């Protein structure tokens, strides 16, 4: 019985092997003489035709797209043809013009009794210095004092790039990455205010809040006085906070009466 079972098992196994070997790809079917069968040849022809059609369609679409782009370019050139050479007579802003802007700024700061204007990279820095700088968590700062002195403050590892951008128009001070730039800025503002111990500054409107806070924390209230614009803003903010506190107190009082 055991021998019959084994014989039956081997017979069953041998029956499966031809089935596995028969699972050949259709493309490998051949006649007895070794040539490709007609069925396989027909399939290859169909595949070749389909590939040719796909390639042809791709070429046609590429040509149509190129013609469309060319037509759009022609239309745009016709639309703005009147603007050709509109600014050709205008030369780029020269360093002398930037220096004149900074001189006017220093005079305005003196007239307003302000120690300096300081800001970080942005449109205002580009207007006064021509320096364009992408912002990051490590700011590039610029200080223009009322007496004409100016400084840049940048991370130490950015010194070479900053020197190329500044083009020698002002000293560039650096700060190590593990330290803070705000004490350097505060020291420069104190130097610009000397011999007075009170620092009055204007801050660029594009300067981010965390930079403003970092510099402000380097001064006591008696050392640093905000400009009239900042004072009005602080007064409005304090008034708004007082109104919120009064409203909260009135609400709590009404709740207690209930």
VOBA-1610 file (N, C-alpha, C; in pm, whole numbers, padded with zeros to 5 digits, always signed):
BEGIN
Unk+00084-00121+00000Unk+00000+00000+00000Unk+00086+00124+00000Unk+00189+00122+00086Unk+00282+00235+00092Unk+00352+00254-00042Unk+00391+00142-00105Unk+00457+00151-00236Unk+00364+00205-00341Unk+00238+00164-00336Unk+00140+00216-00430Unk+00118+00364-00412Unk+00118+00409-00287Unk+00099+00552-00259Unk+00214+00632-00315Unk+00337+00582-00293Unk+00454+00653-00346Unk+00452+00656-00497Unk+00414+00539-00556Unk+00406+00534-00701Unk+00304+00632-00754Unk+00190+00640-00684Unk+00086+00736-00724Unk+00133+00879-00709Unk+00209+00907-00603Unk+00262+01042-00578Unk+00359+01083-00686Unk+00453+00989-00722Unk+00549+01021-00826Unk+00480+01039-00959Unk+00379+00955-00984Unk+00306+00966-01109Unk+00235+01101-01119Unk+00177+01146-01004Unk+00109+01275-00999Unk+00207+01390-01024Unk+00326+01374-00968Unk+00428+01477-00986Unk+00474+01483-01130Unk+00495+01369-01192Unk+00538+01365-01330Unk+00431+01419-01422Unk+00306+01409-01382Unk+00199+01464-01463Unk+00199+01617-01460Unk+00245+01678-01348Unk+00246+01824-01336Unk+00360+01886-01415Unk+00472+01818-01426Unk+00589+01877-01488Unk+00565+01917-01633Unk+00502+01835-01714Unk+00474+01879-01851Unk+00388+02003-01855Unk+00294+02018-01760Unk+00209+02135-01758Unk+00290+02260-01731Unk+00389+02251-01638Unk+00473+02366-01609Unk+00562+02401-01726Unk+00613+02298-01794Unk+00702+02325-01906Unk+00628+02378-02026Unk+00496+02354-02034Unk+00418+02403-02145Unk+00388+02552-02134Unk+00411+02612-02015Unk+00381+02754-01993Unk+00490+02840-02052Unk+00508+02838-02183Unk+00608+02916-02252Unk+00544+03043-02307Unk+00621+03149-02321Unk+00566+03272-02379Unk+00517+03250-02520Unk+00420+03333-02555Unk+00363+03317-02687Unk+00462+03351-02797Unk+00551+03447-02767Unk+00647+03490-02868Unk+00752+03384-02898Unk+00765+03281-02813Unk+00867+03178-02834Unk+00812+03055-02904Unk+00686+03064-02947Unk+00627+02949-03015Unk+00695+02929-03151Unk+00733+02812-03179Unk+00801+02781-03304Unk+00739+02653-03364Unk+00757+02640-03493Unk+00713+02519-03561Unk+00812+02408-03535Unk+00777+02293-03589Unk+00866+02178-03571Unk+01000+02200-03637Unk+01003+02278-03746Unk+01129+02302-03814Unk+01210+02414-03751Unk+01161+02473-03639Unk+01234+02577-03567Unk+01201+02719-03609Unk+01112+02739-03708Unk+01074+02873-03752Unk+00960+02926-03666Unk+00948+03061-03662Unk+00841+03124-03584Unk+00706+03090-03644Unk+00612+03064-03559Unk+00480+03025-03606Unk+00407+03143-03667Unk+00311+03123-03756Unk+00234+03233-03817Unk+00162+03318-03712Unk+00112+03256-03607Unk+00042+03331-03503Unk+00134+03431-03437Unk+00258+03387-03411Unk+00355+03477-03347Unk+00394+03590-03441Unk+00409+03558-03570Unk+00445+03660-03666Unk+00336+03766-03678Unk+00211+03722-03676Unk+00101+03819-03681Unk+00102+03910-03559Unk+00129+03851-03444Unk+00133+03932-03322Unk+00246+04034-03327Unk+00361+03994-03378Unk+00474+04086-03391Unk+00442+04200-03487Unk+00374+04168-03594Unk+00335+04271-03690Unk+00240+04371-03626Unk+00143+04321-03549Unk+00048+04410-03482Unk+00120+04501-03382Unk+00211+04444-03305Unk+00287+04525-03210Unk+00371+04631-03279Unk+00432+04595-03391Unk+00512+04692-03465Unk+00427+04806-03518Unk+00307+04772-03567Unk+00217+04876-03617Unk+00173+04968-03504Unk+00141+04911-03389Unk+00099+04993-03275Unk+00211+05086-03230Unk+00332+05034-03223Unk+00446+05119-03184Unk+00467+05231-03284Unk+00450+05200-03412Unk+00466+05303-03515Unk+00360+05411-03501Unk+00235+05370-03470Unk+00128+05467-03452Unk+00154+05557-03331Unk+00199+05497-03222Unk+00229+05576-03103Unk+00340+05677-03131Unk+00444+05633-03201Unk+00553+05723-03236Unk+00507+05835-03327Unk+00422+05801-03424Unk+00370+05902-03515Unk+00285+06004-03442Unk+00200+05957-03352Unk+00116+06049-03275Unk+00201+06141-03188Unk+00308+06087-03129Unk+00396+06169-03046Unk+00463+06279-03128Unk+00508+06243-03249Unk+00572+06342-03336Unk+00473+06451-03376Unk+00351+06411-03410Unk+00249+06508-03449Unk+00217+06604-03335Unk+00201+06549-03213Unk+00171+06633-03097Unk+00286+06729-03068Unk+00409+06682-03081Unk+00525+06769-03057Unk+00528+06884-03156Unk+00500+06854-03282Unk+00498+06959-03384Unk+00388+07061-03356Unk+00269+07012-03321Unk+00158+07103-03290Unk+00190+07190-03170Unk+00253+07133-03068Unk+00289+07211-02950Unk+00392+07318-02984Unk+00491+07282-03066Unk+00593+07379-03106Unk+00531+07492-03186Unk+00439+07460-03275Unk+00372+07564-03354Unk+00289+07656-03266Unk+00223+07597-03164Unk+00142+07677-03074Unk+00228+07774-02994Unk+00341+07726-02941Unk+00431+07813-02865Unk+00486+07924-02952Unk+00522+07888-03077Unk+00575+07988-03169Unk+00470+08094-03200Unk+00346+08052-03215Unk+00240+08147-03244Unk+00216+08240-03126Unk+00220+08184-03002Unk+00204+08268-02883Unk+00317+08369-02873Unk+00438+08326-02907Unk+00552+08418-02900Unk+00536+08531-03001Unk+00489+08497-03120Unk+00467+08600-03223Unk+00360+08699-03178Unk+00252+08646-03119Unk+00144+08733-03072Unk+00193+08827-02962Unk+00273+08774-02869Unk+00324+08859-02762Unk+00418+08966-02816Unk+00502+08928-02912Unk+00594+09027-02969Unk+00518+09138-03040Unk+00407+09102-03105Unk+00325+09204-03170Unk+00255+09292-03067Unk+00208+09232-02959Unk+00136+09308-02857Unk+00226+09410-02789Unk+00351+09370-02756Unk+00441+09458-02682Unk+00550+09518-02771Unk+00526+09517-02901Unk+00627+09573-02991Unk+00650+09721-02966Unk+00548+09792-02918Unk+00563+09935-02893Unk+00654+09964-02774Unk+00679+09861-02689Unk+00763+09881-02571Unk+00910+09851-02600Unk+00941+09811-02722Unk+01079+09778-02754Unk+01168+09901-02738Unk+01274+09885-02657Unk+01367+09995-02633Unk+01313+10104-02544Unk+01204+10076-02472Unk+01142+10179-02388Unk+01236+10229-02279Unk+01316+10138-02223Unk+01407+10176-02115Unk+01554+10170-02158Unk+01577+10167-02288Unk+01715+10153-02334Unk+01801+10274-02300Unk+01738+10390-02283Unk+01813+10512-02253Unk+01841+10528-02104Unk+01786+10437-02021Unk+01804+10448-01876Unk+01920+10358-01835Unk+02018+10414-01771Unk+02134+10337-01727Unk+02108+10280-01588Unk+02174+10172-01551Unk+02158+10115-01416Unk+02197+10217-01308Unk+02141+10198-01190Unk+02171+10287-01078Unk+02319+10275-01043Unk+02387+10387-01038Unk+02529+10390-01012Unk+02557+10406-00862Unk+02676+10365-00816Unk+02711+10381-00673Unk+02698+10524-00624Unk+02725+10622-00710Unk+02714+10762-00667Unk+02571+10797-00630Unk+02474+10743-00704Unk+02334+10770-00671Unk+02294+10704-00541Unk+02344+10582-00516Unk+02317+10515-00389Unk+02377+10594-00273Unk+02497+10645-00291Unk+02561+10725-00185Unk+02481+10852-00158Unk+02427+10913-00263Unk+02345+11032-00245Unk+02218+11000-00166Unk+02160+10885-00193Unk+02041+10844-00117Unk+02074+10828+00031Unk+02187+10770+00060Unk+02226+10750+00201Unk+02257+10884+00269Unk+02314+10978+00195Unk+02339+11110+00253Unk+02208+11181+00286Unk+02112+11172+00197Unk+01981+11232+00226Unk+01915+11164+00345Unk+01934+11033+00357Unk+01878+10960+00471Unk+01942+11007+00601Unk+02073+11024+00603Unk+02141+11070+00725Unk+02092+11209+00763Unk+02075+11295+00664Unk+02026+11429+00694Unk+01885+11424+00750Unk+01804+11336+00697Unk+01666+11323+00747Unk+01665+11269+00889Unk+01753+11176+00919Unk+01762+11123+01055Unk+01802+11232+01154Unk+01895+11316+01114Unk+01936+11425+01202Unk+01820+11522+01224Unk+01744+11551+01119Unk+01631+11642+01132Unk+01524+11585+01225Unk+01509+11454+01226Unk+01410+11390+01313Unk+01464+11357+01451Unk+01590+11393+01476Unk+01655+11365+01604Unk+01658+11214+01631Unk+01688+11138+01528Unk+01696+10993+01537Unk+01842+10949+01531Unk+01876+10848+01609Unk+02013+10799+01610Unk+02050+10730+01480Unk+01961+10643+01432Unk+01994+10564+01313Unk+01868+10498+01259Unk+01881+10452+01137Unk+01784+10362+01078Unk+01852+10227+01064Unk+01784+10123+01108Unk+01840+09989+01089Unk+01730+09897+01038Unk+01772+09801+00955Unk+01677+09712+00891Unk+01749+09587+00843Unk+01671+09492+00798Unk+01730+09371+00739Unk+01704+09369+00589Unk+01758+09269+00522Unk+01753+09265+00377Unk+01610+09272+00325Unk+01595+09347+00217Unk+01464+09366+00157Unk+01470+09480+00057Unk+01353+09535+00025Unk+01345+09641-00075Unk+01417+09767-00028Unk+01404+09802+00101Unk+01468+09923+00152Unk+01620+09912+00146Unk+01674+09797+00184Unk+01819+09778+00176Unk+01866+09788+00032Unk+01791+09732-00059Unk+01828+09740-00200Unk+01823+09884-00250Unk+01725+09962-00203Unk+01711+10100-00248Unk+01830+10185-00204Unk+01876+10164-00080Unk+01983+10249-00028Unk+02123+10195-00058Unk+02138+10065-00075Unk+02271+10007-00088Unk+02291+09927-00216Unk+02183+09885-00281Unk+02196+09800-00398Unk+02223+09654-00365Unk+02217+09619-00237Unk+02245+09482-00194Unk+02116+09402-00194Unk+02117+09291-00266Unk+02006+09197-00265Unk+02050+09071-00191Unk+01968+09028-00095Unk+02008+08918-00007Unk+01885+08837+00028Unk+01893+08708+00003Unk+01781+08621+00038Unk+01771+08603+00188Unk+01653+08613+00241Unk+01633+08605+00385Unk+01640+08461+00435Unk+01683+08448+00559Unk+01684+08319+00627Unk+01671+08347+00776Unk+01689+08242+00856Unk+01683+08263+01002Unk+01805+08336+01053Unk+01908+08353+00968Unk+02028+08428+01006Unk+02027+08557+00924Unk+01981+08667+00981Unk+01956+08788+00902Unk+02084+08864+00868Unk+02079+08931+00755Unk+02178+09033+00719Unk+02118+09167+00756Unk+02187+09244+00841Unk+02136+09370+00893Unk+02221+09486+00843Unk+02156+09600+00826Unk+02224+09723+00782Unk+02184+09837+00874Unk+02281+09916+00915Unk+02260+10028+01006Unk+02314+10154+00940Unk+02231+10257+00931Unk+02271+10387+00879Unk+02252+10490+00989Unk+02361+10548+01036Unk+02356+10644+01147Unk+02331+10785+01094Unk+02289+10872+01186Unk+02258+11011+01149Unk+02383+11088+01107Unk+02500+11044+01153Unk+02626+11113+01120Unk+02691+11060+00992Unk+02623+10973+00921Unk+02676+10922+00796Unk+02745+10787+00806Unk+02771+10738+00927Unk+02834+10608+00945Unk+02734+10497+00911Unk+02788+10387+00863Unk+02702+10274+00825Unk+02778+10145+00847Unk+02703+10038+00875Unk+02761+09906+00897Unk+02666+09800+00844Unk+02724+09688+00807Unk+02650+09565+00779Unk+02688+09463+00885Unk+02592+09379+00922Unk+02614+09271+01018Unk+02563+09143+00955Unk+02651+09044+00941Unk+02612+08920+00875Unk+02675+08801+00946Unk+02626+08679+00922Unk+02690+08559+00978Unk+02833+08546+00926Unk+02919+08491+01010Unk+03060+08483+00972Unk+03081+08398+00846Unk+03007+08289+00835Unk+03029+08200+00721Unk+02979+08261+00591Unk+02905+08375+00598Unk+02857+08443+00479Unk+02942+08567+00447Unk+03057+08581+00515Unk+03136+08703+00501Unk+03181+08726+00357Unk+03233+08623+00293Unk+03285+08641+00157Unk+03175+08686+00063Unk+03061+08624+00071Unk+02949+08663-00017Unk+02901+08803+00016Unk+02900+08837+00145Unk+02857+08972+00184Unk+02954+09078+00133Unk+03083+09052+00138Unk+03181+09149+00088Unk+03163+09172-00061Unk+03133+09066-00135Unk+03109+09082-00278Unk+02983+09164-00306Unk+02881+09147-00222Unk+02756+09221-00242Unk+02768+09366-00199Unk+02840+09390-00089Unk+02850+09526-00034Unk+02940+09614-00119Unk+03042+09557-00182Unk+03132+09633-00268Unk+03203+09747-00194Unk+03237+09722-00067Unk+03319+09817+00007Unk+03251+09946+00049Unk+03119+09955+00039Unk+03052+10081+00075Unk+03037+10100+00226Unk+03056+09994+00305Unk+03048+10005+00450Unk+03118+09884+00512Unk+03168+09898+00635Unk+03229+09782+00702Unk+03128+09670+00724Unk+03176+09548+00721Unk+03092+09429+00744Unk+03139+09361+00871Unk+03054+09359+00972Unk+03084+09291+01097Unk+03016+09156+01097Unk+03077+09059+01162Unk+03025+08922+01158Unk+02994+08873+01298Unk+02911+08771+01303Unk+02878+08705+01429Unk+02882+08554+01406Unk+02933+08486+01507Unk+02944+08340+01499Unk+02806+08278+01505Unk+02793+08164+01439Unk+02662+08100+01425Unk+02603+08060+01559Unk+02686+08026+01657Unk+02634+07983+01787Unk+02605+08101+01878Unk+02632+08224+01830Unk+02605+08344+01909Unk+02490+08422+01847Unk+02474+08547+01888Unk+02362+08629+01842Unk+02414+08757+01779Unk+02349+08805+01673Unk+02392+08932+01613Unk+02341+09055+01687Unk+02243+09037+01775Unk+02176+09152+01834Unk+02266+09234+01927Unk+02354+09175+02008Unk+02446+09258+02087Unk+02537+09344+01999Unk+02577+09293+01883Unk+02661+09373+01793Unk+02581+09493+01742Unk+02458+09471+01703Unk+02374+09580+01654Unk+02352+09683+01765Unk+02323+09637+01884Unk+02301+09729+01995Unk+02426+09812+02024Unk+02543+09751+02019Unk+02667+09824+02043Unk+02691+09930+01936Unk+02660+09898+01812Unk+02675+09996+01705Unk+02577+10112+01721Unk+02456+10083+01764Unk+02359+10189+01786Unk+02401+10279+01902Unk+02457+10221+02007Unk+02508+10302+02119Unk+02623+10391+02072Unk+02710+10335+01989Unk+02822+10414+01937Unk+02772+10529+01849Unk+02667+10506+01773Unk+02613+10611+01688Unk+02544+10719+01769Unk+02491+10683+01886Unk+02421+10780+01970Unk+02515+10860+02058Unk+02640+10815+02078Unk+02735+10883+02167Unk+02751+11030+02124Unk+02763+11120+02223Unk+02781+11095+02368Unk+02651+11073+02443Unk+02537+11080+02374Unk+02410+11058+02442Unk+02397+10910+02479Unk+02329+10885+02589Unk+02306+10746+02631Unk+02170+10695+02587Unk+02093+10782+02522Unk+01961+10743+02474Unk+01967+10714+02325Unk+01918+10600+02286Unk+01919+10556+02147Unk+01779+10571+02090Unk+01768+10650+01987Unk+01641+10668+01916Unk+01659+10613+01774Unk+01579+10516+01739Unk+01599+10450+01610Unk+01471+10442+01531Unk+01488+10437+01399Unk+01382+10400+01307Unk+01413+10260+01256Unk+01311+10178+01242Unk+01328+10039+01202Unk+01256+10018+01070Unk+01324+09952+00976Unk+01262+09925+00847Unk+01134+09847+00862Unk+01034+09884+00782Unk+00903+09820+00796Unk+00905+09673+00756Unk+01004+09631+00678Unk+01013+09490+00636Unk+01088+09404+00736Unk+01141+09464+00840Unk+01218+09387+00938Unk+01126+09296+01017Unk+01161+09170+01028Unk+01076+09072+01094Unk+01073+09094+01244Unk+00963+09048+01304Unk+00940+09078+01445Unk+01046+09018+01535Unk+01091+08896+01506Unk+01186+08834+01596Unk+01320+08907+01594Unk+01353+08973+01480Unk+01475+09053+01474Unk+01458+09180+01556Unk+01343+09246+01542Unk+01316+09368+01620Unk+01320+09337+01769Unk+01258+09229+01809Unk+01256+09192+01951Unk+01397+09162+02000Unk+01477+09092+01919Unk+01612+09058+01961Unk+01698+09179+01987Unk+01684+09282+01902Unk+01762+09405+01924Unk+01706+09485+02041Unk+01575+09493+02051Unk+01513+09573+02158Unk+01547+09517+02295Unk+01563+09387+02305Unk+01594+09327+02435Unk+01734+09362+02484Unk+01816+09421+02398Unk+01951+09459+02439Unk+01954+09595+02510Unk+01839+09663+02516Unk+01831+09795+02578Unk+01732+09792+02693Unk+01756+09880+02788Unk+01655+09906+02892Unk+01562+10014+02841Unk+01451+10035+02909Unk+01354+10134+02865Unk+01411+10274+02868Unk+01503+10303+02960Unk+01562+10436+02969Unk+01666+10461+02860Unk+01719+10355+02801Unk+01822+10371+02699Unk+01765+10383+02559Unk+01650+10321+02538Unk+01595+10314+02402Unk+01458+10377+02400Unk+01439+10473+02310Unk+01311+10538+02293Unk+01263+10517+02150Unk+01140+10470+02138Unk+01090+10447+02001Unk+01062+10578+01931Unk+01057+10571+01801Unk+01021+10688+01722Unk+00875+10722+01746Unk+00833+10845+01708Unk+00692+10881+01727Unk+00595+10783+01664Unk+00631+10731+01544Unk+00541+10634+01479Unk+00529+10508+01563Unk+00641+10459+01613Unk+00638+10339+01696Unk+00567+10368+01829Unk+00584+10490+01880Unk+00517+10525+02006Unk+00366+10522+01988Unk+00318+10578+01876Unk+00174+10575+01851Unk+00124+10433+01837Unk+00202+10349+01770Unk+00162+10209+01757Unk+00157+10143+01894Unk+00258+10168+01978Unk+00259+10108+02111Unk+00141+10158+02192Unk+00108+10288+02178Unk-00005+10342+02252Unk-00135+10277+02207Unk-00152+10260+02075Unk-00274+10195+02026Unk-00281+10051+02075Unk-00168+09983+02076Unk-00168+09845+02121Unk-00203+09836+02269Unk-00146+09926+02351Unk-00176+09924+02494Unk-00322+09959+02519Unk-00375+10055+02443Unk-00515+10091+02458Unk-00605+09974+02422Unk-00572+09903+02316Unk-00651+09786+02275Unk-00647+09678+02383Unk-00527+09655+02440Unk-00515+09555+02546Unk-00595+09597+02668Unk-00591+09728+02702Unk-00669+09776+02816Unk-00818+09754+02793Unk-00864+09778+02671Unk-01006+09756+02642Unk-01043+09609+02658Unk-00957+09520+02614Unk-00983+09379+02631Unk-00989+09341+02779Unk-00897+09396+02858Unk-00898+09368+03001Unk-01025+09420+03067Unk-01066+09542+03030Unk-01188+09598+03089Unk-01310+09514+03050Unk-01315+09471+02924Unk-01428+09389+02881Unk-01429+09257+02956Unk-01312+09199+02980Unk-01304+09073+03052Unk-01348+09092+03197Unk-01308+09203+03259Unk-01350+09229+03397Unk-01501+09249+03407Unk-01558+09321+03311Unk-01703+09342+03313Unk-01777+09210+03294Unk-01726+09124+03209Unk-01790+08994+03187Unk-01783+08910+03313Unk-01669+08910+03382Unk-01656+08832+03505Unk-01747+08887+03615Unk-01758+09022+03619Unk-01846+09082+03720Unk-01992+09045+03694Unk-02032+09045+03565Unk-02170+09008+03533Unk-02196+08862+03569Unk-02097+08776+03550Unk-02114+08636+03581Unk-02129+08616+03732Unk-02056+08694+03810Unk-02067+08681+03956Unk-02204+08726+04004Unk-02260+08829+03941Unk-02393+08877+03983Unk-02500+08774+03953Unk-02479+08695+03845Unk-02578+08592+03814Unk-02574+08482+03918
//
